[in-house]
Amino acid sequence: MAILPKGETVNTGVIGGSPRGWTFISRAACWRKFALCYLVGLYHHFTKDYFDLGSAFHALMEGMSPERVGQLYPEQLTEAQRLEAIRRTKGPPLGKAVAIEREHILFDAKMTSKPDREEEAGVARDYKTAFNFSDHDQKKWDVAGGIIGEGVAARVTTMLVDITSKRRGKGSLGETDKPVKIVSVQVTTKKAEALAAHVDDFWAQLEQRVRKVANSKHPTALTRAFPPNLNACVDHYGPCDYYEHCWGKPPESLLYRVAEKAPDRWVTGRDETPLKLPGKLTTKLVSDASTKLRKAWFKK
């Protein structure tokens, strides 16, 4: 269902991530994590609360009714409404939107991107929530692949990272003294070229790894093609979603489920917007690799 911001008429798309967005590409920071997610379809039985809160907050900012948000995220609705009220009353005015969550295809279909909001002023905006603001926010977002991708997608030179604090304070809405921070990111040619090179490298590696699994008859090739990256097991946000699966013990290591089939939206695109696979990757190669991994790792 298309979501319109209150009182505005814009071009909109499906709410949620795009098939080959930055979340998809950045999962390859650990190739084991990528394989578990996109080739096997292994999911934790419980989603993390802050992911659901972020989704609920985004939906409200994008114009979804509280009733509908409450149906989707009943436990997060109250807090999401608090954050929405803080953003709308304590943050700077939003520019007039020309598109909300419009999906774009970049780099010859090697990447897709959906800016939260494209505005008349020639900027695009991405909503974030955070418990703490950091002195390093500017540098962090200046080189964030997802933000650069949204800027390239919207054909703007400025991306606004619009961050609302989740920290509770003494204000009427429980907000801190300065609850909204706007980080302005310049989308330069140098950054766009760096992102394109990163995306090219990702697909080249993925093709090599998928082909190795699909064509191999030796079980160890599966693990070697998609090894864990020990540097990515835990970061400052906490452990990876698959930490207990890879390193834990029962019962925590068993709190995962394998989907009936591996996700394939990244392979084919949406029904209304099909995508071709880059390089010499084929649907059959991906399917063969997926089948081997599922059978070897989970007897599926």
C-alpha positions as CSV (number, residue, x, y, z in Angstrom):
1,M,0.0,0.0,0.0
2,A,1.3,3.4,-0.9
3,I,2.0,5.6,2.1
4,L,1.4,9.4,1.7
5,P,2.7,11.9,4.2
6,K,0.0,13.9,5.9
7,G,-1.4,16.5,3.5
8,E,0.9,15.8,0.6
9,T,0.7,14.1,-2.7
10,V,3.9,12.4,-3.9
11,N,5.2,9.5,-5.8
12,T,5.6,6.6,-3.4
13,G,6.8,3.1,-3.3
14,V,6.6,0.0,-1.1
15,I,7.7,0.7,2.5
16,G,10.7,-1.2,3.5
17,G,14.2,-2.0,2.2
18,S,15.0,-2.3,-1.4
19,P,16.2,-5.6,-3.0
20,R,19.8,-4.7,-3.5
21,G,20.1,-1.9,-1.0
22,W,23.0,-1.1,1.3
23,T,21.7,-3.5,4.0
24,F,22.0,-6.3,1.4
25,I,25.5,-5.2,0.2
26,S,27.0,-4.4,3.6
27,R,26.0,-7.9,5.0
28,A,29.1,-9.1,3.0
29,A,31.3,-7.5,5.7
30,C,31.0,-11.1,6.9
31,W,30.4,-13.6,4.0
32,R,29.1,-16.2,6.4
33,K,26.4,-13.8,7.6
34,F,25.6,-12.9,4.0
35,A,25.2,-16.6,3.1
36,L,23.1,-17.4,6.2
37,C,20.7,-14.5,5.4
38,Y,20.5,-14.4,1.6
39,L,21.4,-17.9,0.4
40,V,20.0,-20.0,3.3
41,G,17.3,-17.9,4.7
42,L,18.1,-18.4,8.4
43,Y,16.3,-16.0,10.8
44,H,16.3,-15.4,14.5
45,H,13.0,-16.3,16.1
46,F,12.9,-12.9,17.7
47,T,13.6,-9.5,16.1
48,K,15.5,-6.9,18.0
49,D,13.3,-4.3,19.6
50,Y,15.2,-1.4,18.2
51,F,14.7,-2.6,14.7
52,D,11.0,-2.7,15.2
53,L,11.0,0.7,16.9
54,G,12.9,2.2,14.0
55,S,10.4,0.7,11.5
56,A,7.5,2.0,13.5
57,F,9.0,5.5,13.7
58,H,9.8,5.5,10.0
59,A,6.2,4.4,9.2
60,L,4.7,7.3,11.2
61,M,7.1,9.8,9.7
62,E,6.1,8.5,6.2
63,G,2.4,9.1,7.0
64,M,1.1,5.6,8.0
65,S,-1.8,5.9,10.4
66,P,-1.1,5.1,14.1
67,E,-3.8,2.4,13.8
68,R,-1.9,0.6,11.1
69,V,1.4,1.0,12.8
70,G,-0.2,-0.4,16.0
71,Q,-1.2,-3.5,14.1
72,L,2.3,-4.0,12.7
73,Y,4.3,-3.0,15.8
74,P,1.9,-3.1,18.8
75,E,4.7,-3.0,21.4
76,Q,6.5,-0.1,19.8
77,L,3.6,2.2,18.9
78,T,3.7,4.4,22.0
79,E,7.4,5.0,21.9
80,A,7.4,5.5,18.1
81,Q,4.6,8.1,18.6
82,R,6.7,9.9,21.2
83,L,9.7,10.1,18.9
84,E,7.5,11.2,16.0
85,A,6.1,14.0,18.1
86,I,9.6,15.1,19.2
87,R,10.8,15.2,15.6
88,R,7.9,17.1,14.3
89,T,7.8,19.7,17.1
90,K,11.4,20.0,18.2
91,G,13.3,19.5,14.9
92,P,13.6,21.9,12.0
93,P,10.8,22.0,9.4
94,L,10.8,19.3,6.8
95,G,11.1,20.5,3.2
96,K,8.2,19.9,0.8
97,A,8.4,16.3,-0.5
98,V,8.4,15.3,-4.1
99,A,8.8,11.6,-3.3
100,I,8.6,9.3,-0.3
101,E,10.3,5.9,-0.3
102,R,10.7,5.9,-4.1
103,E,12.9,3.0,-5.3
104,H,15.8,3.7,-7.7
105,I,18.1,1.4,-9.6
106,L,21.8,2.3,-9.6
107,F,25.0,1.2,-11.3
108,D,23.4,-0.9,-14.0
109,A,21.1,-2.7,-11.5
110,K,24.0,-3.6,-9.1
111,M,22.4,-1.6,-6.4
112,T,18.9,-0.3,-5.5
113,S,18.2,2.6,-3.1
114,K,15.1,4.2,-1.5
115,P,15.6,7.6,0.1
116,D,13.1,8.1,2.9
117,R,12.2,11.5,1.5
118,E,13.2,13.5,-1.6
119,E,12.5,17.2,-1.3
120,E,11.9,20.2,-3.6
121,A,15.0,22.0,-2.4
122,G,17.2,19.5,-4.2
123,V,18.0,17.5,-1.1
124,A,17.0,14.0,0.2
125,R,16.5,13.0,3.7
126,D,17.1,9.8,5.7
127,Y,15.5,9.4,9.2
128,K,17.5,7.8,12.0
129,T,17.0,7.3,15.7
130,A,19.9,7.0,18.1
131,F,20.3,6.8,21.9
132,N,23.4,9.0,21.8
133,F,24.7,11.6,19.4
134,S,28.4,11.3,18.7
135,D,31.2,13.8,18.0
136,H,32.0,11.5,15.1
137,D,28.5,11.6,13.5
138,Q,29.6,13.9,10.7
139,K,32.5,11.7,9.6
140,K,30.5,8.5,10.1
141,W,27.7,9.6,7.8
142,D,29.9,11.4,5.3
143,V,31.2,8.0,4.1
144,A,28.2,5.8,4.8
145,G,27.5,3.8,1.7
146,G,23.7,3.8,2.2
147,I,23.6,7.5,2.5
148,I,25.8,8.1,-0.5
149,G,23.7,5.6,-2.4
150,E,20.5,7.5,-1.6
151,G,22.1,10.8,-2.7
152,V,23.2,9.2,-6.0
153,A,19.7,7.7,-6.4
154,A,17.9,11.0,-5.8
155,R,20.4,12.9,-8.0
156,V,21.1,15.4,-5.2
157,T,24.4,16.8,-3.9
158,T,23.2,17.0,-0.3
159,M,21.8,14.3,1.9
160,L,20.3,15.2,5.3
161,V,20.7,12.5,7.9
162,D,17.8,13.4,10.3
163,I,18.5,11.9,13.7
164,T,16.1,11.9,16.6
165,S,17.4,11.0,20.1
166,K,15.8,8.2,22.0
167,R,17.2,9.4,25.3
168,R,14.6,10.4,27.8
169,G,15.0,13.8,29.6
170,K,12.9,16.4,31.4
171,G,11.0,17.9,28.5
172,S,7.2,17.6,28.0
173,L,7.7,14.6,25.7
174,G,10.6,13.2,27.7
175,E,13.1,14.7,25.2
176,T,16.6,15.9,25.9
177,D,17.6,19.5,25.5
178,K,18.6,19.1,21.9
179,P,16.7,16.0,20.7
180,V,17.1,16.3,16.9
181,K,20.4,16.5,15.0
182,I,20.7,17.1,11.3
183,V,23.9,15.9,9.6
184,S,24.5,17.4,6.2
185,V,26.4,15.0,3.8
186,Q,27.8,16.2,0.5
187,V,27.4,13.6,-2.2
188,T,30.6,14.3,-4.2
189,T,31.8,12.6,-7.4
190,K,34.6,11.1,-5.4
191,K,32.2,9.5,-2.9
192,A,29.9,8.2,-5.7
193,E,32.9,6.7,-7.5
194,A,34.1,5.0,-4.3
195,L,30.6,3.5,-3.7
196,A,30.5,2.2,-7.3
197,A,33.8,0.6,-6.9
198,H,32.7,-1.0,-3.6
199,V,29.6,-2.4,-5.3
200,D,31.5,-3.7,-8.2
201,D,33.9,-5.5,-5.9
202,F,31.0,-7.0,-3.9
203,W,29.4,-8.5,-7.0
204,A,32.7,-9.8,-8.3
205,Q,33.3,-11.6,-5.0
206,L,29.8,-12.9,-4.7
207,E,29.9,-14.4,-8.2
208,Q,33.2,-16.1,-7.4
209,R,31.9,-17.5,-4.1
210,V,28.5,-18.7,-5.5
211,R,30.2,-20.4,-8.4
212,K,32.7,-22.1,-6.1
213,V,29.8,-23.6,-4.1
214,A,27.6,-24.4,-7.0
215,N,30.4,-26.3,-8.9
216,S,32.1,-28.0,-5.9
217,K,31.4,-31.5,-4.7
218,H,33.6,-31.2,-1.6
219,P,31.8,-30.1,1.6
220,T,34.7,-28.0,2.9
221,A,34.4,-25.8,-0.2
222,L,31.0,-24.5,1.2
223,T,32.5,-23.2,4.4
224,R,35.6,-21.8,2.7
225,A,33.6,-20.0,0.1
226,F,31.6,-18.2,2.9
227,P,33.9,-18.0,5.9
228,P,33.0,-16.0,9.1
229,N,34.7,-12.7,9.6
230,L,35.8,-12.7,13.2
231,N,36.2,-8.9,13.2
232,A,32.4,-8.6,12.5
233,C,31.1,-10.9,15.2
234,V,30.7,-8.1,17.7
235,D,30.7,-4.3,17.2
236,H,29.8,-1.3,19.4
237,Y,26.1,-2.1,18.9
238,G,26.6,-5.6,20.3
239,P,26.8,-9.1,18.8
240,C,25.8,-10.1,15.2
241,D,22.3,-11.5,14.7
242,Y,24.0,-14.9,14.1
243,Y,26.4,-14.8,17.0
244,E,24.6,-17.5,19.0
245,H,24.2,-19.6,15.9
246,C,27.9,-19.5,15.1
247,W,29.4,-19.5,18.6
248,G,26.7,-20.1,21.2
249,K,25.3,-23.2,22.9
250,P,21.8,-24.4,23.4
251,P,19.2,-23.1,24.0
252,E,20.3,-19.8,22.5
253,S,22.0,-21.4,19.6
254,L,18.7,-23.1,18.7
255,L,16.6,-19.9,18.6
256,Y,16.7,-19.7,14.8
257,R,14.5,-21.0,12.0
258,V,15.2,-21.8,8.3
259,A,12.7,-20.4,5.9
260,E,10.8,-22.6,3.5
261,K,13.0,-21.2,0.7
262,A,15.9,-18.8,0.6
263,P,15.0,-15.2,-0.1
264,D,15.2,-14.4,-3.8
265,R,14.1,-10.8,-4.1
266,W,17.7,-9.8,-4.5
267,V,18.0,-12.3,-7.3
268,T,15.0,-11.3,-9.4
269,G,13.9,-7.9,-8.1
270,R,10.2,-7.2,-7.4
271,D,7.5,-8.5,-9.7
272,E,6.8,-5.0,-10.9
273,T,10.5,-4.1,-11.2
274,P,12.6,-7.1,-12.3
275,L,16.4,-6.9,-12.0
276,K,19.0,-8.7,-14.0
277,L,21.9,-10.4,-12.3
278,P,25.3,-8.7,-12.8
279,G,28.3,-10.3,-14.5
280,K,27.9,-14.0,-15.3
281,L,25.8,-14.8,-12.3
282,T,22.6,-16.7,-13.2
283,T,19.5,-17.6,-11.3
284,K,20.5,-21.3,-11.6
285,L,23.9,-20.7,-10.1
286,V,22.4,-18.9,-7.2
287,S,19.7,-21.6,-6.7
288,D,22.3,-24.4,-6.9
289,A,24.5,-22.7,-4.3
290,S,21.6,-22.1,-2.1
291,T,20.4,-25.7,-2.3
292,K,23.8,-27.0,-1.4
293,L,24.3,-24.7,1.6
294,R,20.8,-25.4,3.0
295,K,21.3,-29.2,2.7
296,A,24.9,-29.1,4.1
297,W,24.3,-26.8,6.9
298,F,20.6,-27.5,7.8
299,K,19.6,-30.6,5.9
300,K,16.9,-28.6,4.1
